[in-house]
Amino acid sequence: GAVVSQHPSRVICKSGTSVKIECRSLDFQATTMFWYRQFPKQSLMLMATSNEGSKATYEQGVEKDKFLINHASLTLSTLTVTSAHPEDSSFYICSARGLTGGSYGYTFGSGTRLTVV
Amino acid sequence: GNSVTQMEGPVTLSEEAFLTINCTYTATGYPSLFWYVQYPGEGLQLLLKATKADDKGSNKGFEATYRKETTSFHLEKGSVQVSDSAVYFCALSDPGNTGKLIFGQGTTLQVKP
């Protein structure tokens, strides 16, 4: 089946530093990738949508200069949290949409727990 | 706009009890509907889906039927197990074909032995 690898699974960083999170589709080409943020006991908040080779589309209220998204190939998208602060601590999840098994489906990564100290 | 509403949790059941988690949606057009499950500390896994009215999605004993007339997609399981304890999310695909998924707020299920 379709697999999306997301890493790191956990990262602790100091305030003011930047953190990069990778999301790879392992056995299919992801035409679109989505990045979500999830606060404890809450639903997923869509941050941005990225298509390979083009600029990401950010949801209202999401700072594009703080959350840099790159989708350089059909199998890789990265989210960089720049100048991280404690309020950026959260669970970040990517999702890849691509053609698998003859139909379009969404496959989620296992998430990244970011803690900024 | 498009939205998904789920019943509030947590839902606490004894093992082998019948489960229903309600989900209703508002959408223009004809979205696909999904149920995802999230175990602690993990990402989301697709549980089942339905792409058109009257379709029934099923997987691992869970079922949900796409009801256009009531705009609902309730999740059911006849006999829950402790291992079913997780957070369940109902979602719809944006009918505007942006590819976005719109999630409900999630319902926590706790199954006690």
Interface residues (C-beta under 8 A of the other chain):
Chain A: Q6 T32 F34 K41 Q42 S43 L44 L46 T49 I93 S95 R97 G105 Y106 T107 F108 G109 S110 G111 R113
Chain B: F34 Y36 G41 E42 G43 L44 Q45 L46 F89 T98 G99 K100 L101 F103 G104 Q105 G106 T108
